[in-house]
Amino acid sequence: MPVHVHDHALPGVGRRYELTGADGDHVVVVVHGSGRRDLHLRRAGDDDAAATAVLTEREADALAAILAEGRP
């Protein structure tokens, strides 16, 4: 099944990316021009974030490596 990521510009901030999982949960990443990344997890049918994390660019790179390869 293909994975769909929706993205759009946030003027003055950066870009917003949203991935919807098969269970309907959402992963939202806001990439700021400064390099900061905001990670928001939302449950299906809920408008409020269940969890939020603020990551530096280096922390986001480490998390991406873990998710992609299973190791930092």
PyMOL Python script that loads the backbone (N, CA, C, O; Angstrom):
from pymol import cmd

cmd.read_pdbstr("""\
ATOM      1  N   MET A   1       0.845  -1.179   0.000  1.00  0.00           N
ATOM      2  CA  MET A   1       0.000   0.000   0.000  1.00  0.00           C
ATOM      3  C   MET A   1       0.888   1.239   0.000  1.00  0.00           C
ATOM      4  O   MET A   1       1.809   1.331   0.812  1.00  0.00           O
ATOM      5  N   PRO A   2       0.632   2.190  -0.892  1.00  0.00           N
ATOM      6  CA  PRO A   2       1.458   3.399  -0.942  1.00  0.00           C
ATOM      7  C   PRO A   2       1.240   4.270   0.291  1.00  0.00           C
ATOM      8  O   PRO A   2       0.155   4.292   0.873  1.00  0.00           O
ATOM      9  N   VAL A   3       2.277   4.975   0.669  1.00  0.00           N
ATOM     10  CA  VAL A   3       2.208   5.903   1.791  1.00  0.00           C
ATOM     11  C   VAL A   3       2.051   7.304   1.218  1.00  0.00           C
ATOM     12  O   VAL A   3       2.823   7.721   0.355  1.00  0.00           O
ATOM     13  N   HIS A   4       1.059   8.018   1.696  1.00  0.00           N
ATOM     14  CA  HIS A   4       0.802   9.372   1.220  1.00  0.00           C
ATOM     15  C   HIS A   4       1.229  10.367   2.290  1.00  0.00           C
ATOM     16  O   HIS A   4       0.821  10.273   3.448  1.00  0.00           O
ATOM     17  N   VAL A   5       2.046  11.306   1.888  1.00  0.00           N
ATOM     18  CA  VAL A   5       2.468  12.393   2.768  1.00  0.00           C
ATOM     19  C   VAL A   5       1.959  13.687   2.151  1.00  0.00           C
ATOM     20  O   VAL A   5       2.267  14.007   1.003  1.00  0.00           O
ATOM     21  N   HIS A   6       1.188  14.415   2.919  1.00  0.00           N
ATOM     22  CA  HIS A   6       0.673  15.704   2.472  1.00  0.00           C
ATOM     23  C   HIS A   6       1.574  16.783   3.051  1.00  0.00           C
ATOM     24  O   HIS A   6       1.931  16.732   4.228  1.00  0.00           O
ATOM     25  N   ASP A   7       1.935  17.742   2.243  1.00  0.00           N
ATOM     26  CA  ASP A   7       2.762  18.827   2.750  1.00  0.00           C
ATOM     27  C   ASP A   7       2.288  20.157   2.191  1.00  0.00           C
ATOM     28  O   ASP A   7       1.687  20.231   1.120  1.00  0.00           O
ATOM     29  N   HIS A   8       2.573  21.186   2.940  1.00  0.00           N
ATOM     30  CA  HIS A   8       2.285  22.528   2.455  1.00  0.00           C
ATOM     31  C   HIS A   8       3.160  23.539   3.194  1.00  0.00           C
ATOM     32  O   HIS A   8       3.650  23.293   4.296  1.00  0.00           O
ATOM     33  N   ALA A   9       3.331  24.676   2.542  1.00  0.00           N
ATOM     34  CA  ALA A   9       4.153  25.746   3.099  1.00  0.00           C
ATOM     35  C   ALA A   9       3.439  26.409   4.264  1.00  0.00           C
ATOM     36  O   ALA A   9       2.218  26.561   4.265  1.00  0.00           O
ATOM     37  N   LEU A  10       4.220  26.796   5.243  1.00  0.00           N
ATOM     38  CA  LEU A  10       3.740  27.618   6.352  1.00  0.00           C
ATOM     39  C   LEU A  10       4.513  28.934   6.266  1.00  0.00           C
ATOM     40  O   LEU A  10       5.623  29.030   6.789  1.00  0.00           O
ATOM     41  N   PRO A  11       3.944  29.943   5.617  1.00  0.00           N
ATOM     42  CA  PRO A  11       4.669  31.197   5.401  1.00  0.00           C
ATOM     43  C   PRO A  11       5.247  31.763   6.699  1.00  0.00           C
ATOM     44  O   PRO A  11       4.554  31.885   7.709  1.00  0.00           O
ATOM     45  N   GLY A  12       6.519  32.100   6.643  1.00  0.00           N
ATOM     46  CA  GLY A  12       7.204  32.661   7.800  1.00  0.00           C
ATOM     47  C   GLY A  12       7.661  31.617   8.803  1.00  0.00           C
ATOM     48  O   GLY A  12       8.345  31.954   9.769  1.00  0.00           O
ATOM     49  N   VAL A  13       7.296  30.346   8.593  1.00  0.00           N
ATOM     50  CA  VAL A  13       7.662  29.272   9.529  1.00  0.00           C
ATOM     51  C   VAL A  13       8.524  28.224   8.840  1.00  0.00           C
ATOM     52  O   VAL A  13       9.658  27.981   9.252  1.00  0.00           O
ATOM     53  N   GLY A  14       7.994  27.604   7.796  1.00  0.00           N
ATOM     54  CA  GLY A  14       8.692  26.528   7.090  1.00  0.00           C
ATOM     55  C   GLY A  14       7.698  25.667   6.330  1.00  0.00           C
ATOM     56  O   GLY A  14       6.894  26.184   5.554  1.00  0.00           O
ATOM     57  N   ARG A  15       7.746  24.355   6.548  1.00  0.00           N
ATOM     58  CA  ARG A  15       6.820  23.427   5.876  1.00  0.00           C
ATOM     59  C   ARG A  15       6.211  22.475   6.892  1.00  0.00           C
ATOM     60  O   ARG A  15       6.811  22.170   7.923  1.00  0.00           O
ATOM     61  N   ARG A  16       5.006  22.014   6.578  1.00  0.00           N
ATOM     62  CA  ARG A  16       4.277  21.052   7.408  1.00  0.00           C
ATOM     63  C   ARG A  16       4.068  19.794   6.581  1.00  0.00           C
ATOM     64  O   ARG A  16       3.620  19.859   5.436  1.00  0.00           O
ATOM     65  N   TYR A  17       4.395  18.647   7.171  1.00  0.00           N
ATOM     66  CA  TYR A  17       4.222  17.346   6.527  1.00  0.00           C
ATOM     67  C   TYR A  17       3.313  16.494   7.396  1.00  0.00           C
ATOM     68  O   TYR A  17       3.469  16.468   8.617  1.00  0.00           O
ATOM     69  N   GLU A  18       2.363  15.797   6.780  1.00  0.00           N
ATOM     70  CA  GLU A  18       1.459  14.929   7.536  1.00  0.00           C
ATOM     71  C   GLU A  18       1.336  13.578   6.854  1.00  0.00           C
ATOM     72  O   GLU A  18       1.046  13.480   5.662  1.00  0.00           O
ATOM     73  N   LEU A  19       1.563  12.551   7.640  1.00  0.00           N
ATOM     74  CA  LEU A  19       1.443  11.172   7.185  1.00  0.00           C
ATOM     75  C   LEU A  19       0.310  10.536   7.972  1.00  0.00           C
ATOM     76  O   LEU A  19       0.274  10.631   9.199  1.00  0.00           O
ATOM     77  N   THR A  20      -0.607   9.893   7.280  1.00  0.00           N
ATOM     78  CA  THR A  20      -1.710   9.200   7.943  1.00  0.00           C
ATOM     79  C   THR A  20      -1.449   7.704   7.866  1.00  0.00           C
ATOM     80  O   THR A  20      -1.297   7.147   6.779  1.00  0.00           O
ATOM     81  N   GLY A  21      -1.399   7.064   9.017  1.00  0.00           N
ATOM     82  CA  GLY A  21      -1.152   5.628   9.076  1.00  0.00           C
ATOM     83  C   GLY A  21      -2.388   4.825   8.708  1.00  0.00           C
ATOM     84  O   GLY A  21      -3.492   5.363   8.622  1.00  0.00           O
ATOM     85  N   ALA A  22      -2.189   3.521   8.489  1.00  0.00           N
ATOM     86  CA  ALA A  22      -3.288   2.627   8.112  1.00  0.00           C
ATOM     87  C   ALA A  22      -4.388   2.615   9.170  1.00  0.00           C
ATOM     88  O   ALA A  22      -5.553   2.385   8.847  1.00  0.00           O
ATOM     89  N   ASP A  23      -4.027   2.862  10.437  1.00  0.00           N
ATOM     90  CA  ASP A  23      -5.007   2.870  11.522  1.00  0.00           C
ATOM     91  C   ASP A  23      -5.698   4.217  11.681  1.00  0.00           C
ATOM     92  O   ASP A  23      -6.556   4.380  12.549  1.00  0.00           O
ATOM     93  N   GLY A  24      -5.321   5.194  10.834  1.00  0.00           N
ATOM     94  CA  GLY A  24      -5.941   6.513  10.896  1.00  0.00           C
ATOM     95  C   GLY A  24      -5.214   7.501  11.780  1.00  0.00           C
ATOM     96  O   GLY A  24      -5.574   8.677  11.814  1.00  0.00           O
ATOM     97  N   ASP A  25      -4.186   7.046  12.504  1.00  0.00           N
ATOM     98  CA  ASP A  25      -3.390   7.967  13.312  1.00  0.00           C
ATOM     99  C   ASP A  25      -2.555   8.858  12.387  1.00  0.00           C
ATOM    100  O   ASP A  25      -2.280   8.491  11.245  1.00  0.00           O
ATOM    101  N   HIS A  26      -2.157  10.027  12.889  1.00  0.00           N
ATOM    102  CA  HIS A  26      -1.419  10.991  12.090  1.00  0.00           C
ATOM    103  C   HIS A  26      -0.071  11.306  12.733  1.00  0.00           C
ATOM    104  O   HIS A  26       0.039  11.421  13.954  1.00  0.00           O
ATOM    105  N   VAL A  27       0.945  11.443  11.895  1.00  0.00           N
ATOM    106  CA  VAL A  27       2.243  11.951  12.305  1.00  0.00           C
ATOM    107  C   VAL A  27       2.427  13.261  11.552  1.00  0.00           C
ATOM    108  O   VAL A  27       2.399  13.289  10.322  1.00  0.00           O
ATOM    109  N   VAL A  28       2.614  14.333  12.293  1.00  0.00           N
ATOM    110  CA  VAL A  28       2.773  15.653  11.695  1.00  0.00           C
ATOM    111  C   VAL A  28       4.156  16.177  12.071  1.00  0.00           C
ATOM    112  O   VAL A  28       4.542  16.153  13.239  1.00  0.00           O
ATOM    113  N   VAL A  29       4.895  16.648  11.071  1.00  0.00           N
ATOM    114  CA  VAL A  29       6.212  17.234  11.298  1.00  0.00           C
ATOM    115  C   VAL A  29       6.199  18.643  10.726  1.00  0.00           C
ATOM    116  O   VAL A  29       5.850  18.854   9.564  1.00  0.00           O
ATOM    117  N   VAL A  30       6.581  19.600  11.555  1.00  0.00           N
ATOM    118  CA  VAL A  30       6.748  20.975  11.095  1.00  0.00           C
ATOM    119  C   VAL A  30       8.247  21.244  11.068  1.00  0.00           C
ATOM    120  O   VAL A  30       8.927  21.156  12.091  1.00  0.00           O
ATOM    121  N   VAL A  31       8.753  21.576   9.875  1.00  0.00           N
ATOM    122  CA  VAL A  31      10.168  21.875   9.698  1.00  0.00           C
ATOM    123  C   VAL A  31      10.306  23.391   9.605  1.00  0.00           C
ATOM    124  O   VAL A  31       9.857  24.012   8.642  1.00  0.00           O
ATOM    125  N   HIS A  32      10.932  23.968  10.615  1.00  0.00           N
ATOM    126  CA  HIS A  32      11.123  25.413  10.676  1.00  0.00           C
ATOM    127  C   HIS A  32      12.346  25.813   9.862  1.00  0.00           C
ATOM    128  O   HIS A  32      13.271  25.020   9.682  1.00  0.00           O
ATOM    129  N   GLY A  33      12.341  27.032   9.378  1.00  0.00           N
ATOM    130  CA  GLY A  33      13.492  27.554   8.647  1.00  0.00           C
ATOM    131  C   GLY A  33      14.766  27.537   9.474  1.00  0.00           C
ATOM    132  O   GLY A  33      15.866  27.486   8.923  1.00  0.00           O
ATOM    133  N   SER A  34      14.626  27.578  10.786  1.00  0.00           N
ATOM    134  CA  SER A  34      15.781  27.578  11.695  1.00  0.00           C
ATOM    135  C   SER A  34      16.425  26.203  11.825  1.00  0.00           C
ATOM    136  O   SER A  34      17.522  26.080  12.371  1.00  0.00           O
ATOM    137  N   GLY A  35      15.742  25.160  11.323  1.00  0.00           N
ATOM    138  CA  GLY A  35      16.249  23.796  11.481  1.00  0.00           C
ATOM    139  C   GLY A  35      15.493  23.022  12.545  1.00  0.00           C
ATOM    140  O   GLY A  35      15.575  21.794  12.583  1.00  0.00           O
ATOM    141  N   ARG A  36      14.771  23.699  13.395  1.00  0.00           N
ATOM    142  CA  ARG A  36      13.970  23.025  14.426  1.00  0.00           C
ATOM    143  C   ARG A  36      12.884  22.180  13.775  1.00  0.00           C
ATOM    144  O   ARG A  36      12.338  22.538  12.731  1.00  0.00           O
ATOM    145  N   ARG A  37      12.584  21.052  14.410  1.00  0.00           N
ATOM    146  CA  ARG A  37      11.508  20.174  13.946  1.00  0.00           C
ATOM    147  C   ARG A  37      10.528  19.951  15.096  1.00  0.00           C
ATOM    148  O   ARG A  37      10.933  19.625  16.212  1.00  0.00           O
ATOM    149  N   ASP A  38       9.249  20.127  14.818  1.00  0.00           N
ATOM    150  CA  ASP A  38       8.204  19.813  15.788  1.00  0.00           C
ATOM    151  C   ASP A  38       7.525  18.542  15.309  1.00  0.00           C
ATOM    152  O   ASP A  38       7.071  18.465  14.168  1.00  0.00           O
ATOM    153  N   LEU A  39       7.456  17.560  16.171  1.00  0.00           N
ATOM    154  CA  LEU A  39       6.847  16.273  15.857  1.00  0.00           C
ATOM    155  C   LEU A  39       5.583  16.138  16.693  1.00  0.00           C
ATOM    156  O   LEU A  39       5.633  16.217  17.920  1.00  0.00           O
ATOM    157  N   HIS A  40       4.442  15.933  16.022  1.00  0.00           N
ATOM    158  CA  HIS A  40       3.156  15.806  16.700  1.00  0.00           C
ATOM    159  C   HIS A  40       2.528  14.470  16.309  1.00  0.00           C
ATOM    160  O   HIS A  40       2.502  14.112  15.132  1.00  0.00           O
ATOM    161  N   LEU A  41       2.035  13.751  17.279  1.00  0.00           N
ATOM    162  CA  LEU A  41       1.329  12.491  17.036  1.00  0.00           C
ATOM    163  C   LEU A  41      -0.117  12.691  17.440  1.00  0.00           C
ATOM    164  O   LEU A  41      -0.404  13.132  18.553  1.00  0.00           O
ATOM    165  N   ARG A  42      -1.039  12.362  16.524  1.00  0.00           N
ATOM    166  CA  ARG A  42      -2.471  12.510  16.797  1.00  0.00           C
ATOM    167  C   ARG A  42      -3.179  11.193  16.545  1.00  0.00           C
ATOM    168  O   ARG A  42      -2.910  10.514  15.554  1.00  0.00           O
ATOM    169  N   ARG A  43      -4.067  10.839  17.429  1.00  0.00           N
ATOM    170  CA  ARG A  43      -4.897   9.645  17.269  1.00  0.00           C
ATOM    171  C   ARG A  43      -5.997   9.920  16.263  1.00  0.00           C
ATOM    172  O   ARG A  43      -6.441  11.059  16.119  1.00  0.00           O
ATOM    173  N   ALA A  44      -6.436   8.890  15.570  1.00  0.00           N
ATOM    174  CA  ALA A  44      -7.524   9.011  14.589  1.00  0.00           C
ATOM    175  C   ALA A  44      -8.742   9.633  15.256  1.00  0.00           C
ATOM    176  O   ALA A  44      -9.136   9.222  16.348  1.00  0.00           O
ATOM    177  N   GLY A  45      -9.335  10.619  14.602  1.00  0.00           N
ATOM    178  CA  GLY A  45     -10.546  11.238  15.100  1.00  0.00           C
ATOM    179  C   GLY A  45     -10.336  12.277  16.186  1.00  0.00           C
ATOM    180  O   GLY A  45     -11.307  12.854  16.677  1.00  0.00           O
ATOM    181  N   ASP A  46      -9.089  12.531  16.576  1.00  0.00           N
ATOM    182  CA  ASP A  46      -8.797  13.499  17.631  1.00  0.00           C
ATOM    183  C   ASP A  46      -8.051  14.678  17.023  1.00  0.00           C
ATOM    184  O   ASP A  46      -7.063  14.483  16.315  1.00  0.00           O
ATOM    185  N   ASP A  47      -8.503  15.882  17.285  1.00  0.00           N
ATOM    186  CA  ASP A  47      -7.850  17.063  16.726  1.00  0.00           C
ATOM    187  C   ASP A  47      -6.641  17.522  17.531  1.00  0.00           C
ATOM    188  O   ASP A  47      -5.799  18.261  17.020  1.00  0.00           O
ATOM    189  N   ASP A  48      -6.549  17.087  18.790  1.00  0.00           N
ATOM    190  CA  ASP A  48      -5.441  17.491  19.644  1.00  0.00           C
ATOM    191  C   ASP A  48      -4.306  16.479  19.570  1.00  0.00           C
ATOM    192  O   ASP A  48      -4.543  15.280  19.421  1.00  0.00           O
ATOM    193  N   ALA A  49      -3.079  16.963  19.673  1.00  0.00           N
ATOM    194  CA  ALA A  49      -1.915  16.080  19.649  1.00  0.00           C
ATOM    195  C   ALA A  49      -1.879  15.224  20.905  1.00  0.00           C
ATOM    196  O   ALA A  49      -2.058  15.725  22.015  1.00  0.00           O
ATOM    197  N   ALA A  50      -1.645  13.921  20.720  1.00  0.00           N
ATOM    198  CA  ALA A  50      -1.493  13.007  21.847  1.00  0.00           C
ATOM    199  C   ALA A  50      -0.110  13.155  22.444  1.00  0.00           C
ATOM    200  O   ALA A  50       0.083  12.935  23.640  1.00  0.00           O
ATOM    201  N   ALA A  51       0.858  13.529  21.614  1.00  0.00           N
ATOM    202  CA  ALA A  51       2.235  13.730  22.062  1.00  0.00           C
ATOM    203  C   ALA A  51       2.906  14.721  21.120  1.00  0.00           C
ATOM    204  O   ALA A  51       2.597  14.787  19.931  1.00  0.00           O
ATOM    205  N   THR A  52       3.835  15.489  21.686  1.00  0.00           N
ATOM    206  CA  THR A  52       4.586  16.463  20.913  1.00  0.00           C
ATOM    207  C   THR A  52       6.032  16.427  21.368  1.00  0.00           C
ATOM    208  O   THR A  52       6.312  16.299  22.560  1.00  0.00           O
ATOM    209  N   ALA A  53       6.956  16.541  20.415  1.00  0.00           N
ATOM    210  CA  ALA A  53       8.379  16.635  20.733  1.00  0.00           C
ATOM    211  C   ALA A  53       8.985  17.709  19.854  1.00  0.00           C
ATOM    212  O   ALA A  53       8.613  17.853  18.689  1.00  0.00           O
ATOM    213  N   VAL A  54       9.918  18.461  20.412  1.00  0.00           N
ATOM    214  CA  VAL A  54      10.663  19.461  19.662  1.00  0.00           C
ATOM    215  C   VAL A  54      12.080  18.923  19.507  1.00  0.00           C
ATOM    216  O   VAL A  54      12.745  18.601  20.491  1.00  0.00           O
ATOM    217  N   LEU A  55      12.538  18.829  18.249  1.00  0.00           N
ATOM    218  CA  LEU A  55      13.845  18.256  17.961  1.00  0.00           C
ATOM    219  C   LEU A  55      14.726  19.262  17.236  1.00  0.00           C
ATOM    220  O   LEU A  55      14.246  20.057  16.428  1.00  0.00           O
ATOM    221  N   THR A  56      16.022  19.218  17.537  1.00  0.00           N
ATOM    222  CA  THR A  56      16.968  19.983  16.736  1.00  0.00           C
ATOM    223  C   THR A  56      17.158  19.250  15.414  1.00  0.00           C
ATOM    224  O   THR A  56      16.702  18.117  15.260  1.00  0.00           O
ATOM    225  N   GLU A  57      17.820  19.884  14.472  1.00  0.00           N
ATOM    226  CA  GLU A  57      18.082  19.249  13.189  1.00  0.00           C
ATOM    227  C   GLU A  57      18.891  17.961  13.376  1.00  0.00           C
ATOM    228  O   GLU A  57      18.603  16.958  12.722  1.00  0.00           O
ATOM    229  N   ARG A  58      19.884  17.972  14.245  1.00  0.00           N
ATOM    230  CA  ARG A  58      20.706  16.776  14.499  1.00  0.00           C
ATOM    231  C   ARG A  58      19.894  15.672  15.156  1.00  0.00           C
ATOM    232  O   ARG A  58      20.053  14.500  14.813  1.00  0.00           O
ATOM    233  N   GLU A  59      19.027  16.030  16.097  1.00  0.00           N
ATOM    234  CA  GLU A  59      18.173  15.022  16.741  1.00  0.00           C
ATOM    235  C   GLU A  59      17.214  14.407  15.728  1.00  0.00           C
ATOM    236  O   GLU A  59      16.975  13.199  15.744  1.00  0.00           O
ATOM    237  N   ALA A  60      16.665  15.241  14.846  1.00  0.00           N
ATOM    238  CA  ALA A  60      15.763  14.736  13.807  1.00  0.00           C
ATOM    239  C   ALA A  60      16.505  13.789  12.863  1.00  0.00           C
ATOM    240  O   ALA A  60      15.952  12.769  12.451  1.00  0.00           O
ATOM    241  N   ASP A  61      17.741  14.115  12.520  1.00  0.00           N
ATOM    242  CA  ASP A  61      18.544  13.232  11.668  1.00  0.00           C
ATOM    243  C   ASP A  61      18.774  11.886  12.348  1.00  0.00           C
ATOM    244  O   ASP A  61      18.689  10.843  11.701  1.00  0.00           O
ATOM    245  N   ALA A  62      19.063  11.902  13.648  1.00  0.00           N
ATOM    246  CA  ALA A  62      19.283  10.654  14.391  1.00  0.00           C
ATOM    247  C   ALA A  62      18.001   9.821  14.437  1.00  0.00           C
ATOM    248  O   ALA A  62      18.048   8.605  14.252  1.00  0.00           O
ATOM    249  N   LEU A  63      16.867  10.460  14.681  1.00  0.00           N
ATOM    250  CA  LEU A  63      15.592   9.748  14.705  1.00  0.00           C
ATOM    251  C   LEU A  63      15.277   9.160  13.335  1.00  0.00           C
ATOM    252  O   LEU A  63      14.800   8.029  13.247  1.00  0.00           O
ATOM    253  N   ALA A  64      15.537   9.909  12.265  1.00  0.00           N
ATOM    254  CA  ALA A  64      15.298   9.404  10.916  1.00  0.00           C
ATOM    255  C   ALA A  64      16.147   8.168  10.635  1.00  0.00           C
ATOM    256  O   ALA A  64      15.675   7.216  10.014  1.00  0.00           O
ATOM    257  N   ALA A  65      17.395   8.181  11.092  1.00  0.00           N
ATOM    258  CA  ALA A  65      18.266   7.015  10.890  1.00  0.00           C
ATOM    259  C   ALA A  65      17.733   5.803  11.642  1.00  0.00           C
ATOM    260  O   ALA A  65      17.768   4.687  11.124  1.00  0.00           O
ATOM    261  N   ILE A  66      17.245   6.013  12.847  1.00  0.00           N
ATOM    262  CA  ILE A  66      16.675   4.913  13.628  1.00  0.00           C
ATOM    263  C   ILE A  66      15.454   4.347  12.920  1.00  0.00           C
ATOM    264  O   ILE A  66      15.324   3.130  12.788  1.00  0.00           O
ATOM    265  N   LEU A  67      14.567   5.206  12.468  1.00  0.00           N
ATOM    266  CA  LEU A  67      13.358   4.760  11.786  1.00  0.00           C
ATOM    267  C   LEU A  67      13.670   4.057  10.460  1.00  0.00           C
ATOM    268  O   LEU A  67      13.017   3.074  10.108  1.00  0.00           O
ATOM    269  N   ALA A  68      14.657   4.556   9.733  1.00  0.00           N
ATOM    270  CA  ALA A  68      15.001   3.999   8.423  1.00  0.00           C
ATOM    271  C   ALA A  68      15.799   2.706   8.516  1.00  0.00           C
ATOM    272  O   ALA A  68      15.600   1.785   7.724  1.00  0.00           O
ATOM    273  N   GLU A  69      16.702   2.644   9.487  1.00  0.00           N
ATOM    274  CA  GLU A  69      17.649   1.541   9.533  1.00  0.00           C
ATOM    275  C   GLU A  69      17.626   0.740  10.815  1.00  0.00           C
ATOM    276  O   GLU A  69      18.267  -0.306  10.911  1.00  0.00           O
ATOM    277  N   GLY A  70      16.891   1.223  11.800  1.00  0.00           N
ATOM    278  CA  GLY A  70      16.850   0.533  13.083  1.00  0.00           C
ATOM    279  C   GLY A  70      18.049   0.793  13.966  1.00  0.00           C
ATOM    280  O   GLY A  70      18.277   0.068  14.934  1.00  0.00           O
ATOM    281  N   ARG A  71      18.828   1.831  13.641  1.00  0.00           N
ATOM    282  CA  ARG A  71      19.967   2.188  14.477  1.00  0.00           C
ATOM    283  C   ARG A  71      20.300   3.658  14.285  1.00  0.00           C
ATOM    284  O   ARG A  71      20.027   4.222  13.226  1.00  0.00           O
ATOM    285  N   PRO A  72      20.897   4.291  15.315  1.00  0.00           N
ATOM    286  CA  PRO A  72      21.265   5.712  15.200  1.00  0.00           C
ATOM    287  C   PRO A  72      22.495   5.905  14.324  1.00  0.00           C
ATOM    288  O   PRO A  72      22.938   7.036  14.123  1.00  0.00           O
TER     289      PRO A  72
END
""", "prot")
cmd.dss("prot")
cmd.show_as("cartoon", "prot")
cmd.util.cbc("prot")
cmd.orient("prot")
